[in-house]
Amino acid sequence: MSQTRQAIKTEQAPRAIGPYSQAIRVGETVYLSGQIGFDPRTMELATGGVEAEARRVFENIKAVATAAGGSLSHICKVTIFLSDINDFPKVNEIMAQYFSEPYPARSTFAVAALPRNARVEVECVLSLA
């Protein structure tokens, strides 16, 4: 038996800028697409450097998680992409302001570039079970 895929969409997070959904729910698992630091109202990157972008990213993730029927506490896996690995300590500090123990599992990668010249992108997996 196949499970139904349900697209998750909210105006409280940036609209998709390509052929993808903000998130897809399959059963009790929600896969959140990568979020960059776009303001959902203006579709522009947050100004103020990597700290401002990271805060906007986690606010966007929170909005999508809520739209899926969950919260940040339901996130079990986080993947962070940084255009400059030297930004890791700042992004780590900001992430700690959004999550509490038990923290989700996480991987962090330095990448050559991100969409729209963003400094940080984060994707997540959420479990509603």
C-alpha distance (Angstrom), angle and dihedral (degrees) to the residues before:
residue distance angle dihedral
M1 . . .
S2 3.79 . .
Q3 3.77 122.7 .
T4 3.78 121.2 -125.9
R5 3.77 117.9 -111.5
Q6 3.79 114.6 -137.7
A7 3.80 121.9 -164.6
I8 3.81 114.8 -134.5
K9 3.80 117.3 -148.6
T10 3.79 134.4 172.7
E11 3.79 134.4 171.2
Q12 3.83 87.0 -142.9
A13 3.82 89.5 77.0
P14 3.81 130.0 47.1
R15 3.78 115.9 -79.3
A16 3.78 116.7 -112.3
I17 3.82 112.9 -85.1
G18 3.79 93.2 -155.7
P19 3.79 143.1 20.3
Y20 3.81 97.0 -51.6
S21 3.81 140.8 89.6
Q22 3.79 126.7 -113.1
A23 3.80 85.2 -119.7
I24 3.79 140.9 -17.0
R25 3.79 123.7 -142.6
V26 3.79 118.6 -151.3
G27 3.78 111.3 178.4
E28 3.81 107.1 -48.4
T29 3.81 94.1 -22.7
V30 3.80 122.8 92.1
Y31 3.80 121.6 -164.9
L32 3.81 111.5 -156.1
S33 3.79 117.1 -154.7
G34 3.76 118.0 -128.1
Q35 3.79 113.8 -75.6
I36 3.76 124.3 -152.7
G37 3.79 123.9 -168.3
F38 3.81 97.4 -82.5
D39 3.77 118.4 146.9
P40 3.83 103.2 -128.3
R41 3.83 91.8 -139.2
T42 3.80 98.3 51.3
M43 3.82 102.2 21.6
E44 3.82 87.0 -135.7
L45 3.80 126.9 124.7
A46 3.77 115.4 -97.4
T47 3.79 111.1 -100.6
G48 3.77 121.5 -129.7
G49 3.78 103.4 69.1
V50 3.76 132.0 -91.0
E51 3.81 93.6 -30.9
A52 3.80 93.1 58.4
E53 3.79 91.4 43.4
A54 3.81 92.4 49.7
R55 3.81 92.6 49.9
R56 3.80 90.2 50.1
V57 3.82 90.3 48.0
F58 3.81 92.5 54.5
E59 3.82 91.7 44.7
N60 3.81 88.3 52.6
I61 3.79 91.1 48.8
K62 3.79 90.3 49.2
A63 3.83 90.1 52.6
V64 3.82 93.3 50.3
A65 3.82 92.1 45.2
T66 3.81 89.4 51.9
A67 3.81 91.5 48.5
A68 3.81 87.9 53.4
G69 3.80 90.9 54.7
G70 3.78 96.9 -101.0
S71 3.77 142.0 83.9
L72 3.77 139.4 -133.9
S73 3.80 88.5 -81.4
H74 3.83 88.6 65.6
I75 3.81 92.6 59.4
C76 3.78 109.8 108.7
K77 3.84 101.3 171.6
V78 3.79 131.4 34.4
T79 3.79 127.0 -175.4
I80 3.80 117.3 -166.7
F81 3.81 124.4 -164.0
L82 3.81 118.3 -165.0
S83 3.78 127.8 -171.6
D84 3.84 87.4 -154.0
I85 3.81 118.9 32.8
N86 3.82 88.1 -155.5
D87 3.82 86.4 73.9
F88 3.81 90.1 64.7
P89 3.84 96.7 97.6
K90 3.82 92.7 51.5
V91 3.81 93.9 46.1
N92 3.81 90.2 45.4
E93 3.82 90.2 52.6
I94 3.81 92.0 49.9
M95 3.81 92.8 46.3
A96 3.81 88.7 54.5
Q97 3.82 88.5 59.2
Y98 3.82 91.0 58.8
F99 3.81 101.8 41.9
S100 3.78 135.0 50.1
E101 3.78 134.5 -165.0
P102 2.88 129.1 -34.1
Y103 3.79 83.8 49.2
P104 3.80 118.8 -155.8
A105 3.77 120.2 -102.9
R106 3.80 110.4 -94.6
S107 3.77 144.9 -167.0
T108 3.79 124.7 -169.8
F109 3.79 125.7 -161.6
A110 3.79 134.5 -175.1
V111 3.80 109.3 -137.3
A112 3.79 133.5 -171.1
A113 3.82 94.1 -119.3
L114 3.80 143.1 -14.5
P115 3.82 131.0 -146.2
R116 3.81 115.5 -74.3
N117 3.82 90.0 5.8
A118 3.79 91.4 -72.4
R119 3.79 117.7 169.5
V120 3.81 96.6 -145.6
E121 3.80 137.2 26.2
V122 3.80 125.8 -178.8
E123 3.80 131.1 -168.1
C124 3.80 125.5 -174.9
V125 3.77 146.0 -170.7
L126 3.79 117.7 -140.0
S127 3.82 127.0 -161.9
L128 3.79 117.2 -155.3
A129 3.82 93.2 -179.2
